[in-house]
Amino acid sequence: MTLARTMVVHGPGSDRYREEVITSQDDTVVLSVWDAGEPNAPVLVFAPGTMTHPLVYAECLDAIAAAGISVVGVHPVGHGASPPGRDVLRLATIVRNARDAVAWAAEHFQGPIVLSGSSQGGIVALLAATDANERVRLCLPHNVLLPDLPQTLTVTRLPGSWQRLYPRLRRTLTTLARVLPRLPIPFEWYLDPKRVFTNRAERLEFEADPRSLRRYPLRMVADLVDFDTSPITDGSINVPVVILAASGDPLFTSDYVAEVAAKIAAPSVSLVVLDLPMHLIFVAAPRQTADAVVKIVTDHLG
């Protein structure tokens, strides 16, 4: 991982913001950096949700930086400002991008590092924490997922009553992905937009964003239900994990998140549930979510 160049951008939100460009295994990755202005301040490395980029969460991330925690938002390969990679997109690639962003943060900031992310980004943060840089002191994912659990089917738009068929569905999807890895799968084919977005305006904003993707290759979709969960449950995570969730999240229900949390092996695992009725808490409730993140980080890192 090497720094390629710096772009100073006036915005979004404040003069705290700039963009950095790194290479991640020969791919170009853009970082959105909100600098709190204190070298020893904690640094939150943030992975965005499905098909999005950090600027979708700009109001929340800027508020976190205003409270004294620098933020490094990752534009995964092919997402946001980062150009497509050379190979078909894989979940492992996005996790590697997050780890390389951590390495960059460790080189350019002096404070402790927190691995974080929202929705799919929360899963990425948890996976990245299984092989974390020694400067990482906390993993703070918004929502978590273990594909081995049949209940994971409830996160998709498939009927929950199909849980007994889930192992067969996983094998079928993985087999198809080997044959047709680049087959484009639209967002709404596997996630229900009505459960993802708080309202129609939020969905239209996502669809109008030229930097957000509309589909993933089948190989990437298959990865989301077939990644190796053993490092999450075998003690490979050596930092505390604090899971952030919303009580009324229609996509990742409280029961599901609690079940996954119980299976994570880490020095400590705790669950902070905000009284919010939506999935995209970093977008729809930016101030309340920022306050919660700042409190969690402060409580754990001082």
Phi, psi and omega in degrees: 000123180225148177284130180262311179193168179243137173240122175270123184241129178278089186122178357276137170096321184192170178281004173287345193267140169208169176240141176240151178239124179239170170250139180232102185049053176075359174263152178271130180229129178265140176245131171267119186244122170253108188268119180289347176087006179235114186304326183269005180291152173302154180236123178264113175268117193245126176257130183282171180281185184309121172066010183248194183212166187299332183292342173299332184254020191303317183299316180292313183293324176293323178295323177297317179294323179297334180274001174106014178241115178293152182231134173240104180269133184263126168267098182301160178312128178081358180249149174055235182274354181275131179289163178300152177276179181283330185250170177299140184295134177231155176299322179300327178294316180295321177296318178298321177301318179295318179295322178290328174294323175298316179299319177297315180298320180295330181280330189250351175232156184258343186279172178294152185250139177244127175271125183216175179170164183243133177060243176303325178295330175294321177295317178300316180299318181295318178293320179295331180288345180284349177217056193278146170303147184297343179279347179287128183244348185202143172246124185232076180276141168269104184077151181218161184211139171235111186294342179292337182282128177303331180296344177301334178303331183291342177284333179277180179269005175285152182299135178299336180292350180272011186302326180293340178267358188303314179303319179292320179297320179298314181296319180297314181297318180295320178295315178298323181293330177290326182278319184232064188298330184265002180303122183285130180244113180298149180312312187284355177284334182235349173235138180276112182304329181293337178265340180277311186266146182289325181203176183295323181299320179296319179294317180296324177295318176299314183292333181273350182284114182293344181265351177271145179278164177246345183205156174244153171294149181305325180301320179292317180298317179297323179302325184293339178246009184220017181282158183286113183270353187303321179296337180283331187249357184255008179095009180287345176273120184248021175233157176299147177242125174240115183266128178261132181216167176245137185298329182250027179294117181281351182260303176257095184292157180301320180297317181294314181298320179295323179295318177294316181303323182293341183261351181283132178256114180205167179307324172205147178226124178225162185233124176248116183252119177272144180279076183225143186259036184213167178274313187275068186293329179291338181261311187277336179226062189296320183289315180296320180292318178299317179299319180295317180297314181299318180296315180298312180299315181296316180299325184270330186246350179079000000 
